Amino acid sequence: MIDTQTFMLVLGIGNISFALLMVAYIRDTAPSPGLRIWTWARVVAGATQLLAFAQPQLGVPALLLLEPMGWIVSLALEVAAYCTFFEFRNWQRIVYPLAGLALLLACTAPLMGAGYGELIGLIACVFALCAIATACVLLHPKLKNPSLLQRIIGVNDAVFGLAIAAWAVGAFVHGELNLASADASQLAAYVSGYMLMIVNGFGFLLMCKQRNDATMKRLASTDDLTGLLNRREFFARADAARMLALRQRQPIALLMLDIDHFKQLNDRFGHATGDEALLLFARTTGGILREHDILGRMGGEEFALALPGTDLAGARQAAERLRQATMGIRLLTCGNNYTMTVSIGLVVIEPNEDLPAALARADRGLYAAKRNGRNRIEEGGAVRHAA
């Protein structure tokens, strides 16, 4: 049976190693406040565990007080890292006062005659509470569709918290915390403690990587300013919708939209107003579309819209709603004294027509709308068949 000191040495080396891995990871990724706090939590936890290993050999009385303080700080940092990572609000109002109270108890317990065993029992209770708190954060209902990784870490934290609580409560019930004992509750605490280090150490890194991967995927497929699909992603999704419509023998309409006089808007009011116009247009348009409609920014002030299951009459109705909604947009950066308008070209994709050809027809309708006075809707004309 492994003794407590050796177990502390193993955990200390493991946590310091995880901290070094996280430092290397942070250097090559975007800044993450949660990961930085987690790294400091691993450093403090590892240093405290190494202190717990060395303290009996050193025999310095002051270290008896420093060790429980290190445990409490590392646990508070761990909870803070999870709360920061998942963007929980006002967590400081709970974590900081509880950590301060635990530190106060750790400092005053020796003055009240508490021995080392009782002090470790107090820390075990704090351990249990913090582990259950992190489990609650990971499995909180606010986090919609939590990943399997989050569930694994959350369950692991909950099991660890319960195991430590059982160990501490059992020790207090028997009136003495015997660190050299090898009963079932202590064995469970050892095993769950080791699993906590492994699962949480790698788990937090993996959660950060998952988030970074999701961010990169989003940036690769969306327009940075408006949040709409970029040109490449619009082509991919619109073409998939075209193929589905062809198989289901359903119509699919395609619209090209261009904000009128956008260059003059930029020149007159500045690029901040131009950006506001693009953003509000994207929000307004997205707000009146169906969930399965596909809207993307082609570049500049030009947008494209695919309407699955929509015939020519339905496309005209949708285009008119967009035209009317655009005129209702008010730009704060130019004092609400500018009325936006949009020109729209539309077509219904023919069964044997590819997406670029349909977009070219819709583009011809768009230029016709601009040529005929702007703020209007024009059809792109029929497919041109070879002679």
NUKOLBA-537172 format. One record per residue (C-alpha): residue in three letters; x, y, z; residue number from 1. Coordinates in steps of 0.2 Angstrom, whole numbers, plus 2048, in hexadecimal, padded with zeros to 3 digits. Layout:
<pts>
{resn: Ala; u: X; v: Y; w: Z; resi: NUM} .
...
</pts>
This chain:
<pts>
{resn: Met; u: 800; v: 800; w: 800; resi: 1} .
{resn: Ile; u: 807; v: 811; w: 7FB; resi: 2} .
{resn: Asp; u: 80A; v: 81D; w: 809; resi: 3} .
{resn: Thr; u: 804; v: 82F; w: 80A; resi: 4} .
{resn: Gln; u: 815; v: 837; w: 808; resi: 5} .
{resn: Thr; u: 819; v: 82D; w: 7F8; resi: 6} .
{resn: Phe; u: 808; v: 831; w: 7F1; resi: 7} .
{resn: Met; u: 80B; v: 843; w: 7F4; resi: 8} .
{resn: Leu; u: 81B; v: 842; w: 7EB; resi: 9} .
{resn: Val; u: 813; v: 839; w: 7DC; resi: 10} .
{resn: Leu; u: 805; v: 846; w: 7DB; resi: 11} .
{resn: Gly; u: 811; v: 855; w: 7DD; resi: 12} .
{resn: Ile; u: 81C; v: 84F; w: 7CF; resi: 13} .
{resn: Gly; u: 80D; v: 84C; w: 7C4; resi: 14} .
{resn: Asn; u: 805; v: 85D; w: 7C7; resi: 15} .
{resn: Ile; u: 815; v: 866; w: 7C4; resi: 16} .
{resn: Ser; u: 817; v: 85C; w: 7B4; resi: 17} .
{resn: Phe; u: 805; v: 861; w: 7AE; resi: 18} .
{resn: Ala; u: 809; v: 873; w: 7B2; resi: 19} .
{resn: Leu; u: 819; v: 873; w: 7A7; resi: 20} .
{resn: Leu; u: 80E; v: 86B; w: 799; resi: 21} .
{resn: Met; u: 802; v: 879; w: 79B; resi: 22} .
{resn: Val; u: 80F; v: 886; w: 79A; resi: 23} .
{resn: Ala; u: 815; v: 87F; w: 78A; resi: 24} .
{resn: Tyr; u: 803; v: 87E; w: 783; resi: 25} .
{resn: Ile; u: 800; v: 890; w: 788; resi: 26} .
{resn: Arg; u: 80F; v: 896; w: 77E; resi: 27} .
{resn: Asp; u: 808; v: 88F; w: 76E; resi: 28} .
{resn: Thr; u: 7F6; v: 894; w: 770; resi: 29} .
{resn: Ala; u: 7EA; v: 8A3; w: 772; resi: 30} .
{resn: Pro; u: 7EA; v: 8AA; w: 784; resi: 31} .
{resn: Ser; u: 7DE; v: 8A1; w: 78F; resi: 32} .
{resn: Pro; u: 7DB; v: 8A8; w: 7A0; resi: 33} .
{resn: Gly; u: 7D3; v: 898; w: 7A7; resi: 34} .
{resn: Leu; u: 7E2; v: 88E; w: 7A1; resi: 35} .
{resn: Arg; u: 7EE; v: 89A; w: 7A9; resi: 36} .
{resn: Ile; u: 7E5; v: 899; w: 7BA; resi: 37} .
{resn: Trp; u: 7E5; v: 886; w: 7B8; resi: 38} .
{resn: Thr; u: 7F7; v: 886; w: 7B5; resi: 39} .
{resn: Trp; u: 7FA; v: 88F; w: 7C5; resi: 40} .
{resn: Ala; u: 7EF; v: 883; w: 7CE; resi: 41} .
{resn: Arg; u: 7F9; v: 875; w: 7C9; resi: 42} .
{resn: Val; u: 809; v: 87E; w: 7CE; resi: 43} .
{resn: Val; u: 803; v: 882; w: 7DF; resi: 44} .
{resn: Ala; u: 7FB; v: 870; w: 7E1; resi: 45} .
{resn: Gly; u: 80C; v: 868; w: 7DC; resi: 46} .
{resn: Ala; u: 816; v: 873; w: 7E7; resi: 47} .
{resn: Thr; u: 80B; v: 86F; w: 7F6; resi: 48} .
{resn: Gln; u: 80B; v: 85C; w: 7F3; resi: 49} .
{resn: Leu; u: 81E; v: 85D; w: 7F2; resi: 50} .
{resn: Leu; u: 81E; v: 866; w: 802; resi: 51} .
{resn: Ala; u: 813; v: 859; w: 80A; resi: 52} .
{resn: Phe; u: 81F; v: 84C; w: 805; resi: 53} .
{resn: Ala; u: 82E; v: 856; w: 80B; resi: 54} .
{resn: Gln; u: 827; v: 85D; w: 81B; resi: 55} .
{resn: Pro; u: 829; v: 84E; w: 827; resi: 56} .
{resn: Gln; u: 83C; v: 84E; w: 822; resi: 57} .
{resn: Leu; u: 83E; v: 860; w: 823; resi: 58} .
{resn: Gly; u: 836; v: 862; w: 834; resi: 59} .
{resn: Val; u: 832; v: 874; w: 833; resi: 60} .
{resn: Pro; u: 823; v: 879; w: 83D; resi: 61} .
{resn: Ala; u: 81E; v: 888; w: 831; resi: 62} .
{resn: Leu; u: 81C; v: 87C; w: 823; resi: 63} .
{resn: Leu; u: 80E; v: 874; w: 82C; resi: 64} .
{resn: Leu; u: 804; v: 884; w: 829; resi: 65} .
{resn: Leu; u: 80A; v: 887; w: 818; resi: 66} .
{resn: Glu; u: 805; v: 876; w: 811; resi: 67} .
{resn: Pro; u: 7F2; v: 878; w: 815; resi: 68} .
{resn: Met; u: 7F2; v: 88A; w: 80E; resi: 69} .
{resn: Gly; u: 7FA; v: 883; w: 7FE; resi: 70} .
{resn: Trp; u: 7EC; v: 876; w: 7FC; resi: 71} .
{resn: Ile; u: 7DE; v: 883; w: 7FE; resi: 72} .
{resn: Val; u: 7E6; v: 88F; w: 7F2; resi: 73} .
{resn: Ser; u: 7E9; v: 882; w: 7E5; resi: 74} .
{resn: Leu; u: 7D7; v: 87C; w: 7E7; resi: 75} .
{resn: Ala; u: 7D0; v: 88D; w: 7E6; resi: 76} .
{resn: Leu; u: 7DA; v: 890; w: 7D6; resi: 77} .
{resn: Glu; u: 7D3; v: 880; w: 7CE; resi: 78} .
{resn: Val; u: 7C1; v: 885; w: 7D1; resi: 79} .
{resn: Ala; u: 7C5; v: 897; w: 7CB; resi: 80} .
{resn: Ala; u: 7CD; v: 88F; w: 7BB; resi: 81} .
{resn: Tyr; u: 7BD; v: 885; w: 7B7; resi: 82} .
{resn: Cys; u: 7B2; v: 894; w: 7BA; resi: 83} .
{resn: Thr; u: 7BC; v: 89F; w: 7AF; resi: 84} .
{resn: Phe; u: 7BE; v: 892; w: 7A1; resi: 85} .
{resn: Phe; u: 7AB; v: 890; w: 7A1; resi: 86} .
{resn: Glu; u: 7A8; v: 8A3; w: 7A3; resi: 87} .
{resn: Phe; u: 79D; v: 8A1; w: 7B3; resi: 88} .
{resn: Arg; u: 799; v: 8B3; w: 7BA; resi: 89} .
{resn: Asn; u: 79B; v: 8B9; w: 7CB; resi: 90} .
{resn: Trp; u: 7A4; v: 8A9; w: 7D1; resi: 91} .
{resn: Gln; u: 7B1; v: 8B4; w: 7DA; resi: 92} .
{resn: Arg; u: 7A3; v: 8B8; w: 7E7; resi: 93} .
{resn: Ile; u: 7A2; v: 8A6; w: 7EC; resi: 94} .
{resn: Val; u: 7B4; v: 89F; w: 7E9; resi: 95} .
{resn: Tyr; u: 7BE; v: 8AD; w: 7F1; resi: 96} .
{resn: Pro; u: 7B4; v: 8AE; w: 802; resi: 97} .
{resn: Leu; u: 7B4; v: 89B; w: 804; resi: 98} .
{resn: Ala; u: 7C7; v: 89A; w: 800; resi: 99} .
{resn: Gly; u: 7CA; v: 8A8; w: 80C; resi: 100} .
{resn: Leu; u: 7BF; v: 89F; w: 81A; resi: 101} .
{resn: Ala; u: 7C9; v: 88F; w: 817; resi: 102} .
{resn: Leu; u: 7DA; v: 898; w: 818; resi: 103} .
{resn: Leu; u: 7D4; v: 8A0; w: 828; resi: 104} .
{resn: Leu; u: 7CF; v: 88F; w: 830; resi: 105} .
{resn: Ala; u: 7E0; v: 888; w: 82A; resi: 106} .
{resn: Cys; u: 7E9; v: 896; w: 832; resi: 107} .
{resn: Thr; u: 7DF; v: 895; w: 843; resi: 108} .
{resn: Ala; u: 7DD; v: 883; w: 845; resi: 109} .
{resn: Pro; u: 7EF; v: 880; w: 84B; resi: 110} .
{resn: Leu; u: 7ED; v: 88E; w: 857; resi: 111} .
{resn: Met; u: 7DE; v: 885; w: 85E; resi: 112} .
{resn: Gly; u: 7E8; v: 875; w: 861; resi: 113} .
{resn: Ala; u: 7E3; v: 86C; w: 851; resi: 114} .
{resn: Gly; u: 7F0; v: 85F; w: 84C; resi: 115} .
{resn: Tyr; u: 7F7; v: 85B; w: 83B; resi: 116} .
{resn: Gly; u: 7EB; v: 84D; w: 838; resi: 117} .
{resn: Glu; u: 7DC; v: 859; w: 83C; resi: 118} .
{resn: Leu; u: 7E3; v: 866; w: 831; resi: 119} .
{resn: Ile; u: 7E4; v: 859; w: 822; resi: 120} .
{resn: Gly; u: 7D3; v: 854; w: 826; resi: 121} .
{resn: Leu; u: 7CD; v: 866; w: 824; resi: 122} .
{resn: Ile; u: 7D6; v: 867; w: 813; resi: 123} .
{resn: Ala; u: 7CE; v: 857; w: 80E; resi: 124} .
{resn: Cys; u: 7BD; v: 85E; w: 811; resi: 125} .
{resn: Val; u: 7C2; v: 86E; w: 807; resi: 126} .
{resn: Phe; u: 7C8; v: 862; w: 7F9; resi: 127} .
{resn: Ala; u: 7B8; v: 859; w: 7F9; resi: 128} .
{resn: Leu; u: 7AE; v: 869; w: 7F8; resi: 129} .
{resn: Cys; u: 7B9; v: 870; w: 7EA; resi: 130} .
{resn: Ala; u: 7B8; v: 860; w: 7E0; resi: 131} .
{resn: Ile; u: 7A5; v: 85F; w: 7E1; resi: 132} .
{resn: Ala; u: 7A5; v: 872; w: 7DC; resi: 133} .
{resn: Thr; u: 7AF; v: 86F; w: 7CC; resi: 134} .
{resn: Ala; u: 7A4; v: 860; w: 7C8; resi: 135} .
{resn: Cys; u: 795; v: 86C; w: 7CA; resi: 136} .
{resn: Val; u: 79D; v: 878; w: 7BE; resi: 137} .
{resn: Leu; u: 7A1; v: 86B; w: 7B1; resi: 138} .
{resn: Leu; u: 790; v: 863; w: 7B1; resi: 139} .
{resn: His; u: 786; v: 874; w: 7B4; resi: 140} .
{resn: Pro; u: 776; v: 875; w: 7AA; resi: 141} .
{resn: Lys; u: 77C; v: 886; w: 7A3; resi: 142} .
{resn: Leu; u: 789; v: 87C; w: 799; resi: 143} .
{resn: Lys; u: 77E; v: 876; w: 78B; resi: 144} .
{resn: Asn; u: 783; v: 866; w: 782; resi: 145} .
{resn: Pro; u: 793; v: 863; w: 78D; resi: 146} .
{resn: Ser; u: 7A0; v: 859; w: 784; resi: 147} .
{resn: Leu; u: 7A4; v: 847; w: 789; resi: 148} .
{resn: Leu; u: 7B4; v: 84D; w: 790; resi: 149} .
{resn: Gln; u: 7AC; v: 859; w: 79C; resi: 150} .
{resn: Arg; u: 7A0; v: 84C; w: 7A2; resi: 151} .
{resn: Ile; u: 7AF; v: 840; w: 7A6; resi: 152} .
{resn: Ile; u: 7B8; v: 84E; w: 7AF; resi: 153} .
{resn: Gly; u: 7A9; v: 853; w: 7B9; resi: 154} .
{resn: Val; u: 7A5; v: 841; w: 7BE; resi: 155} .
{resn: Asn; u: 7B7; v: 83E; w: 7C3; resi: 156} .
{resn: Asp; u: 7B7; v: 84E; w: 7CE; resi: 157} .
{resn: Ala; u: 7A6; v: 848; w: 7D6; resi: 158} .
{resn: Val; u: 7AD; v: 837; w: 7DA; resi: 159} .
{resn: Phe; u: 7BD; v: 83E; w: 7E1; resi: 160} .
{resn: Gly; u: 7B3; v: 84B; w: 7EC; resi: 161} .
{resn: Leu; u: 7A8; v: 83D; w: 7F3; resi: 162} .
{resn: Ala; u: 7B7; v: 831; w: 7F6; resi: 163} .
{resn: Ile; u: 7C1; v: 83F; w: 7FF; resi: 164} .
{resn: Ala; u: 7B1; v: 844; w: 809; resi: 165} .
{resn: Ala; u: 7AF; v: 832; w: 80E; resi: 166} .
{resn: Trp; u: 7C1; v: 830; w: 814; resi: 167} .
{resn: Ala; u: 7C0; v: 841; w: 81E; resi: 168} .
{resn: Val; u: 7AF; v: 83D; w: 826; resi: 169} .
{resn: Gly; u: 7B5; v: 82C; w: 82A; resi: 170} .
{resn: Ala; u: 7C5; v: 832; w: 832; resi: 171} .
{resn: Phe; u: 7BC; v: 83F; w: 83C; resi: 172} .
{resn: Val; u: 7AE; v: 833; w: 842; resi: 173} .
{resn: His; u: 7BC; v: 828; w: 849; resi: 174} .
{resn: Gly; u: 7C4; v: 837; w: 851; resi: 175} .
{resn: Glu; u: 7D5; v: 836; w: 849; resi: 176} .
{resn: Leu; u: 7DC; v: 838; w: 837; resi: 177} .
{resn: Asn; u: 7E9; v: 82A; w: 835; resi: 178} .
{resn: Leu; u: 7F3; v: 82E; w: 826; resi: 179} .
{resn: Ala; u: 7FB; v: 81E; w: 826; resi: 180} .
{resn: Ser; u: 7EC; v: 814; w: 826; resi: 181} .
{resn: Ala; u: 7E7; v: 809; w: 817; resi: 182} .
{resn: Asp; u: 7D5; v: 807; w: 819; resi: 183} .
{resn: Ala; u: 7C9; v: 806; w: 80A; resi: 184} .
{resn: Ser; u: 7C4; v: 819; w: 80B; resi: 185} .
{resn: Gln; u: 7D6; v: 81F; w: 80A; resi: 186} .
{resn: Leu; u: 7DA; v: 813; w: 7FC; resi: 187} .
{resn: Ala; u: 7CB; v: 81A; w: 7F2; resi: 188} .
{resn: Ala; u: 7D1; v: 82C; w: 7F6; resi: 189} .
{resn: Tyr; u: 7E2; v: 827; w: 7F0; resi: 190} .
{resn: Val; u: 7DC; v: 81F; w: 7E0; resi: 191} .
{resn: Ser; u: 7CF; v: 82D; w: 7DC; resi: 192} .
{resn: Gly; u: 7DC; v: 83A; w: 7E0; resi: 193} .
{resn: Tyr; u: 7E8; v: 833; w: 7D3; resi: 194} .
{resn: Met; u: 7DA; v: 832; w: 7C7; resi: 195} .
{resn: Leu; u: 7D6; v: 844; w: 7CA; resi: 196} .
{resn: Met; u: 7E7; v: 84A; w: 7C6; resi: 197} .
{resn: Ile; u: 7E8; v: 840; w: 7B6; resi: 198} .
{resn: Val; u: 7D7; v: 843; w: 7B0; resi: 199} .
{resn: Asn; u: 7D6; v: 855; w: 7B5; resi: 200} .
{resn: Gly; u: 7E8; v: 859; w: 7AF; resi: 201} .
{resn: Phe; u: 7E6; v: 852; w: 79E; resi: 202} .
{resn: Gly; u: 7D3; v: 856; w: 79D; resi: 203} .
{resn: Phe; u: 7D6; v: 869; w: 79F; resi: 204} .
{resn: Leu; u: 7E3; v: 869; w: 792; resi: 205} .
{resn: Leu; u: 7D7; v: 860; w: 786; resi: 206} .
{resn: Met; u: 7C8; v: 86B; w: 78A; resi: 207} .
{resn: Cys; u: 7D3; v: 87A; w: 785; resi: 208} .
{resn: Lys; u: 7D8; v: 871; w: 775; resi: 209} .
{resn: Gln; u: 7C6; v: 86D; w: 771; resi: 210} .
{resn: Arg; u: 7C2; v: 87F; w: 773; resi: 211} .
{resn: Asn; u: 7D0; v: 885; w: 769; resi: 212} .
{resn: Asp; u: 7CC; v: 878; w: 75B; resi: 213} .
{resn: Ala; u: 7BA; v: 87E; w: 75B; resi: 214} .
{resn: Thr; u: 7C0; v: 890; w: 75A; resi: 215} .
{resn: Met; u: 7CB; v: 88C; w: 74B; resi: 216} .
{resn: Lys; u: 7BD; v: 883; w: 743; resi: 217} .
{resn: Arg; u: 7B1; v: 892; w: 745; resi: 218} .
{resn: Leu; u: 7BE; v: 89E; w: 73F; resi: 219} .
{resn: Ala; u: 7C1; v: 893; w: 730; resi: 220} .
{resn: Ser; u: 7AF; v: 893; w: 72B; resi: 221} .
{resn: Thr; u: 7A8; v: 8A4; w: 731; resi: 222} .
{resn: Asp; u: 7AA; v: 8B6; w: 72C; resi: 223} .
{resn: Asp; u: 7B3; v: 8BF; w: 73B; resi: 224} .
{resn: Leu; u: 7A9; v: 8CF; w: 73B; resi: 225} .
{resn: Thr; u: 797; v: 8C9; w: 738; resi: 226} .
{resn: Gly; u: 798; v: 8B7; w: 73E; resi: 227} .
{resn: Leu; u: 790; v: 8B1; w: 72E; resi: 228} .
{resn: Leu; u: 797; v: 8A3; w: 724; resi: 229} .
{resn: Asn; u: 7A6; v: 8A8; w: 719; resi: 230} .
{resn: Arg; u: 7A6; v: 8A5; w: 707; resi: 231} .
{resn: Arg; u: 7AE; v: 894; w: 707; resi: 232} .
{resn: Glu; u: 7A2; v: 88D; w: 714; resi: 233} .
{resn: Phe; u: 793; v: 895; w: 70C; resi: 234} .
{resn: Phe; u: 798; v: 88C; w: 6FC; resi: 235} .
{resn: Ala; u: 79A; v: 87B; w: 705; resi: 236} .
{resn: Arg; u: 789; v: 87C; w: 70E; resi: 237} .
{resn: Ala; u: 77F; v: 884; w: 700; resi: 238} .
{resn: Asp; u: 785; v: 876; w: 6F4; resi: 239} .
{resn: Ala; u: 781; v: 869; w: 701; resi: 240} .
{resn: Ala; u: 76F; v: 871; w: 702; resi: 241} .
{resn: Arg; u: 76E; v: 871; w: 6EF; resi: 242} .
{resn: Met; u: 772; v: 85F; w: 6EE; resi: 243} .
{resn: Leu; u: 766; v: 85A; w: 6FB; resi: 244} .
{resn: Ala; u: 758; v: 864; w: 6F2; resi: 245} .
{resn: Leu; u: 75C; v: 85C; w: 6E2; resi: 246} .
{resn: Arg; u: 75A; v: 84A; w: 6EA; resi: 247} .
{resn: Gln; u: 74A; v: 850; w: 6F3; resi: 248} .
{resn: Arg; u: 744; v: 859; w: 6E3; resi: 249} .
{resn: Gln; u: 741; v: 868; w: 6ED; resi: 250} .
{resn: Pro; u: 744; v: 87A; w: 6E7; resi: 251} .
{resn: Ile; u: 753; v: 884; w: 6EE; resi: 252} .
{resn: Ala; u: 755; v: 897; w: 6EB; resi: 253} .
{resn: Leu; u: 765; v: 8A1; w: 6EB; resi: 254} .
{resn: Leu; u: 766; v: 8B4; w: 6EF; resi: 255} .
{resn: Met; u: 775; v: 8C0; w: 6ED; resi: 256} .
{resn: Leu; u: 773; v: 8CF; w: 6F8; resi: 257} .
{resn: Asp; u: 77E; v: 8DF; w: 6F7; resi: 258} .
{resn: Ile; u: 77D; v: 8EE; w: 703; resi: 259} .
{resn: Asp; u: 77A; v: 8FE; w: 6F8; resi: 260} .
{resn: His; u: 786; v: 90C; w: 6F8; resi: 261} .
{resn: Phe; u: 791; v: 903; w: 704; resi: 262} .
{resn: Lys; u: 7A1; v: 90C; w: 6FE; resi: 263} .
{resn: Gln; u: 799; v: 91D; w: 700; resi: 264} .
{resn: Leu; u: 794; v: 918; w: 712; resi: 265} .
{resn: Asn; u: 7A6; v: 913; w: 716; resi: 266} .
{resn: Asp; u: 7AD; v: 923; w: 70F; resi: 267} .
{resn: Arg; u: 7A0; v: 92E; w: 717; resi: 268} .
{resn: Phe; u: 79F; v: 927; w: 728; resi: 269} .
{resn: Gly; u: 7AE; v: 91D; w: 72A; resi: 270} .
{resn: His; u: 7B2; v: 90A; w: 72B; resi: 271} .
{resn: Ala; u: 7AB; v: 908; w: 73C; resi: 272} .
{resn: Thr; u: 79A; v: 90D; w: 735; resi: 273} .
{resn: Gly; u: 79D; v: 901; w: 726; resi: 274} .
{resn: Asp; u: 7A1; v: 8F3; w: 733; resi: 275} .
{resn: Glu; u: 791; v: 8F7; w: 73D; resi: 276} .
{resn: Ala; u: 787; v: 8F6; w: 72D; resi: 277} .
{resn: Leu; u: 78E; v: 8E5; w: 728; resi: 278} .
{resn: Leu; u: 78B; v: 8DE; w: 73A; resi: 279} .
{resn: Leu; u: 779; v: 8E5; w: 73B; resi: 280} .
{resn: Phe; u: 775; v: 8DF; w: 72A; resi: 281} .
{resn: Ala; u: 77B; v: 8CE; w: 72E; resi: 282} .
{resn: Arg; u: 771; v: 8CD; w: 73F; resi: 283} .
{resn: Thr; u: 761; v: 8D4; w: 737; resi: 284} .
{resn: Thr; u: 762; v: 8C8; w: 729; resi: 285} .
{resn: Gly; u: 766; v: 8B9; w: 734; resi: 286} .
{resn: Gly; u: 758; v: 8BE; w: 73F; resi: 287} .
{resn: Ile; u: 74A; v: 8BC; w: 732; resi: 288} .
{resn: Leu; u: 750; v: 8AC; w: 72A; resi: 289} .
{resn: Arg; u: 74B; v: 89A; w: 72D; resi: 290} .
{resn: Glu; u: 757; v: 88F; w: 737; resi: 291} .
{resn: His; u: 75C; v: 885; w: 728; resi: 292} .
{resn: Asp; u: 75F; v: 894; w: 71C; resi: 293} .
{resn: Ile; u: 771; v: 897; w: 718; resi: 294} .
{resn: Leu; u: 778; v: 8A8; w: 718; resi: 295} .
{resn: Gly; u: 78A; v: 8AD; w: 715; resi: 296} .
{resn: Arg; u: 795; v: 8BC; w: 712; resi: 297} .
{resn: Met; u: 79E; v: 8BB; w: 701; resi: 298} .
{resn: Gly; u: 7A9; v: 8CA; w: 704; resi: 299} .
{resn: Gly; u: 7A8; v: 8DC; w: 706; resi: 300} .
{resn: Glu; u: 795; v: 8E1; w: 707; resi: 301} .
{resn: Glu; u: 790; v: 8D2; w: 6FD; resi: 302} .
{resn: Phe; u: 786; v: 8C4; w: 704; resi: 303} .
{resn: Ala; u: 77E; v: 8B4; w: 6FE; resi: 304} .
{resn: Leu; u: 76F; v: 8AB; w: 704; resi: 305} .
{resn: Ala; u: 769; v: 899; w: 700; resi: 306} .
{resn: Leu; u: 756; v: 895; w: 704; resi: 307} .
{resn: Pro; u: 753; v: 882; w: 704; resi: 308} .
{resn: Gly; u: 741; v: 87D; w: 700; resi: 309} .
{resn: Thr; u: 73D; v: 88E; w: 6F8; resi: 310} .
{resn: Asp; u: 736; v: 892; w: 6E7; resi: 311} .
{resn: Leu; u: 737; v: 8A2; w: 6DD; resi: 312} .
{resn: Ala; u: 728; v: 8AA; w: 6E6; resi: 313} .
{resn: Gly; u: 72E; v: 8A5; w: 6F7; resi: 314} .
{resn: Ala; u: 73F; v: 8AC; w: 6F3; resi: 315} .
{resn: Arg; u: 737; v: 8BD; w: 6EE; resi: 316} .
{resn: Gln; u: 72E; v: 8BE; w: 6FE; resi: 317} .
{resn: Ala; u: 73D; v: 8BA; w: 708; resi: 318} .
{resn: Ala; u: 747; v: 8C7; w: 6FE; resi: 319} .
{resn: Glu; u: 73A; v: 8D4; w: 701; resi: 320} .
{resn: Arg; u: 73A; v: 8D1; w: 714; resi: 321} .
{resn: Leu; u: 74D; v: 8D3; w: 713; resi: 322} .
{resn: Arg; u: 74C; v: 8E3; w: 709; resi: 323} .
{resn: Gln; u: 73F; v: 8EA; w: 715; resi: 324} .
{resn: Ala; u: 749; v: 8E5; w: 725; resi: 325} .
{resn: Thr; u: 759; v: 8ED; w: 71E; resi: 326} .
{resn: Met; u: 751; v: 8FE; w: 71C; resi: 327} .
{resn: Gly; u: 74C; v: 8FD; w: 72F; resi: 328} .
{resn: Ile; u: 75E; v: 8FB; w: 734; resi: 329} .
{resn: Arg; u: 765; v: 90B; w: 73D; resi: 330} .
{resn: Leu; u: 778; v: 90E; w: 73F; resi: 331} .
{resn: Leu; u: 77C; v: 915; w: 74F; resi: 332} .
{resn: Thr; u: 78E; v: 91B; w: 74A; resi: 333} .
{resn: Cys; u: 787; v: 927; w: 73D; resi: 334} .
{resn: Gly; u: 779; v: 92E; w: 748; resi: 335} .
{resn: Asn; u: 76A; v: 923; w: 741; resi: 336} .
{resn: Asn; u: 769; v: 92F; w: 732; resi: 337} .
{resn: Tyr; u: 76D; v: 922; w: 725; resi: 338} .
{resn: Thr; u: 761; v: 916; w: 71D; resi: 339} .
{resn: Met; u: 769; v: 906; w: 717; resi: 340} .
{resn: Thr; u: 762; v: 8FD; w: 708; resi: 341} .
{resn: Val; u: 767; v: 8ED; w: 6FF; resi: 342} .
{resn: Ser; u: 766; v: 8E7; w: 6ED; resi: 343} .
{resn: Ile; u: 761; v: 8D4; w: 6EA; resi: 344} .
{resn: Gly; u: 763; v: 8C8; w: 6DC; resi: 345} .
{resn: Leu; u: 75A; v: 8B8; w: 6DD; resi: 346} .
{resn: Val; u: 758; v: 8A7; w: 6D4; resi: 347} .
{resn: Val; u: 752; v: 896; w: 6D6; resi: 348} .
{resn: Ile; u: 75F; v: 889; w: 6D3; resi: 349} .
{resn: Glu; u: 75B; v: 87E; w: 6C5; resi: 350} .
{resn: Pro; u: 75C; v: 86B; w: 6C7; resi: 351} .
{resn: Asn; u: 76C; v: 869; w: 6BC; resi: 352} .
{resn: Glu; u: 774; v: 879; w: 6C1; resi: 353} .
{resn: Asp; u: 784; v: 87A; w: 6CC; resi: 354} .
{resn: Leu; u: 786; v: 887; w: 6DA; resi: 355} .
{resn: Pro; u: 792; v: 893; w: 6D1; resi: 356} .
{resn: Ala; u: 787; v: 894; w: 6C2; resi: 357} .
{resn: Ala; u: 778; v: 898; w: 6CD; resi: 358} .
{resn: Leu; u: 782; v: 8A5; w: 6D7; resi: 359} .
{resn: Ala; u: 787; v: 8AD; w: 6C6; resi: 360} .
{resn: Arg; u: 774; v: 8AE; w: 6C1; resi: 361} .
{resn: Ala; u: 770; v: 8B6; w: 6D2; resi: 362} .
{resn: Asp; u: 77E; v: 8C2; w: 6D0; resi: 363} .
{resn: Arg; u: 777; v: 8C8; w: 6C0; resi: 364} .
{resn: Gly; u: 767; v: 8CB; w: 6C8; resi: 365} .
{resn: Leu; u: 770; v: 8D5; w: 6D6; resi: 366} .
{resn: Tyr; u: 779; v: 8E0; w: 6C9; resi: 367} .
{resn: Ala; u: 768; v: 8E2; w: 6C0; resi: 368} .
{resn: Ala; u: 761; v: 8E8; w: 6D1; resi: 369} .
{resn: Lys; u: 76F; v: 8F5; w: 6D3; resi: 370} .
{resn: Arg; u: 76E; v: 8FA; w: 6C1; resi: 371} .
{resn: Asn; u: 75B; v: 8FD; w: 6C3; resi: 372} .
{resn: Gly; u: 75C; v: 909; w: 6D2; resi: 373} .
{resn: Arg; u: 762; v: 8FE; w: 6E1; resi: 374} .
{resn: Asn; u: 757; v: 8F9; w: 6F0; resi: 375} .
{resn: Arg; u: 74E; v: 8ED; w: 6E5; resi: 376} .
{resn: Ile; u: 74C; v: 8DA; w: 6E1; resi: 377} .
{resn: Glu; u: 750; v: 8D3; w: 6D0; resi: 378} .
{resn: Glu; u: 750; v: 8C1; w: 6C9; resi: 379} .
{resn: Gly; u: 760; v: 8BB; w: 6C2; resi: 380} .
{resn: Gly; u: 758; v: 8B4; w: 6B1; resi: 381} .
{resn: Ala; u: 757; v: 8A3; w: 6AA; resi: 382} .
{resn: Val; u: 765; v: 896; w: 6A8; resi: 383} .
{resn: Arg; u: 76E; v: 899; w: 698; resi: 384} .
{resn: His; u: 76F; v: 889; w: 68E; resi: 385} .
{resn: Ala; u: 77C; v: 885; w: 681; resi: 386} .
{resn: Ala; u: 776; v: 885; w: 66F; resi: 387} .
</pts>
